[in-house]
């Protein structure tokens, strides 16, 4: 049934987002990283890989924070295996979620346009 795998990946993505949110929060504190949160998780259809998107409160520290999370991925995966009961925990791939930065830039541009501060 093709529909079944779609729902399964959605459920697993949501569960991973919740669990990883807590694990990333703890890792940030423990390793002195910039404040980061998990914004989304996309699981492949075969459930072997998970793209983990994170937002970082200080965008200038995003590169270092994402690099640290990538280094911590095997440990985070082990912690996930203990927290959730699934046969195979997907391999974690951390990515910086630029959508928040993009949204803030668009908001700033719109504010500037409304206030007449734009330059042609």
C-alpha positions as CSV (number, residue, x, y, z in Angstrom):
1,X,0.0,0.0,0.0
2,X,1.7,3.2,-1.1
3,X,-0.3,5.4,1.3
4,X,0.8,3.5,4.4
5,X,4.5,4.3,4.0
6,X,3.7,8.0,3.6
7,X,1.9,8.0,6.9
8,X,4.6,6.0,8.6
9,X,7.3,8.5,7.5
10,X,5.2,11.4,8.7
11,X,4.6,9.8,12.1
12,X,8.3,8.9,12.4
13,X,9.3,12.4,11.3
14,X,7.1,14.0,14.0
15,X,8.3,11.6,16.7
16,X,12.0,12.2,15.7
17,X,11.4,16.0,15.7
18,X,10.0,15.8,19.3
19,X,12.8,13.6,20.6
20,X,15.6,15.3,18.8
21,X,14.3,18.6,20.0
22,X,15.0,17.6,23.6
23,X,18.3,15.9,22.7
24,X,19.6,18.9,20.8
25,X,18.5,21.2,23.6
26,X,20.5,19.1,26.0
27,X,23.5,18.9,23.7
28,X,23.6,22.6,23.2
29,X,23.8,23.2,27.0
30,X,26.3,20.4,27.5
31,X,28.7,21.5,24.8
32,X,28.3,25.3,25.0
33,X,26.8,25.6,21.5
34,X,24.7,28.5,20.3
35,X,21.0,28.0,21.1
36,X,19.5,25.7,18.5
37,X,16.2,24.1,17.9
38,X,14.9,21.4,15.6
39,X,12.5,22.9,13.1
40,X,11.8,19.9,10.9
41,X,12.8,16.3,10.2
42,X,12.4,14.6,6.9
43,X,12.7,10.9,6.8
44,X,13.5,9.0,3.6
45,X,10.8,6.5,2.4
46,X,13.1,3.6,3.3
47,X,13.4,5.1,6.8
48,X,17.3,4.8,6.6
49,X,18.1,8.5,6.7
50,X,16.7,11.6,8.4
51,X,17.4,15.2,7.4
52,X,17.3,17.2,10.6
53,X,16.8,20.9,10.1
54,X,17.9,23.2,12.9
55,X,17.5,26.9,13.5
56,X,20.2,28.8,15.4
57,X,19.4,31.8,17.5
58,X,22.8,33.5,16.6
59,X,23.1,33.0,12.8
60,X,26.8,33.9,12.9
61,X,27.3,30.8,15.0
62,X,25.2,28.5,12.9
63,X,28.1,26.9,11.0
64,X,29.9,25.9,14.1
65,X,26.7,24.7,15.8
66,X,25.6,22.6,12.8
67,X,29.2,21.2,12.5
68,X,29.1,20.2,16.2
69,X,25.7,18.5,15.8
70,X,27.0,16.6,12.8
71,X,29.9,15.4,14.9
72,X,27.4,14.4,17.7
73,X,25.1,12.6,15.3
74,X,26.2,9.1,16.2
75,X,25.8,9.8,19.9
76,X,22.4,11.4,19.3
77,X,21.3,8.5,17.2
78,X,22.2,6.1,20.1
79,X,20.2,8.2,22.5
80,X,17.3,8.1,20.1
81,X,17.5,4.4,19.9
82,X,17.1,4.2,23.7
83,X,14.2,6.8,23.7
84,X,12.0,5.4,20.9
85,X,11.2,1.8,20.1
86,X,11.8,1.3,16.4
87,X,13.8,-1.5,14.7
88,X,16.2,0.8,12.9
89,X,16.9,4.4,13.9
90,X,17.7,6.4,10.7
91,X,21.1,7.9,10.2
92,X,21.0,11.6,11.1
93,X,22.0,14.4,8.8
94,X,22.0,17.9,10.3
95,X,21.2,20.9,8.1
96,X,20.9,24.6,8.9
97,X,17.3,25.8,8.3
98,X,17.7,29.2,6.6
99,X,14.0,29.8,6.3
100,X,13.9,31.9,9.5
101,X,16.8,34.1,8.3
102,X,15.1,34.4,4.9
103,X,11.8,35.4,6.6
104,X,13.5,38.0,8.7
105,X,15.2,39.5,5.7
106,X,11.9,39.7,3.8
107,X,10.2,41.3,6.9
108,X,13.0,43.9,7.0
109,X,12.7,44.6,3.3
110,X,8.9,45.0,3.6
111,X,9.3,47.3,6.7
112,X,11.8,49.4,4.7
113,X,9.4,49.7,1.8
114,X,6.5,50.7,4.0
115,X,8.5,53.4,5.7
116,X,10.0,54.7,2.5
117,X,13.6,53.9,3.5
118,X,14.3,52.0,0.3
119,X,16.9,53.1,-2.2
120,X,16.5,52.7,-5.9
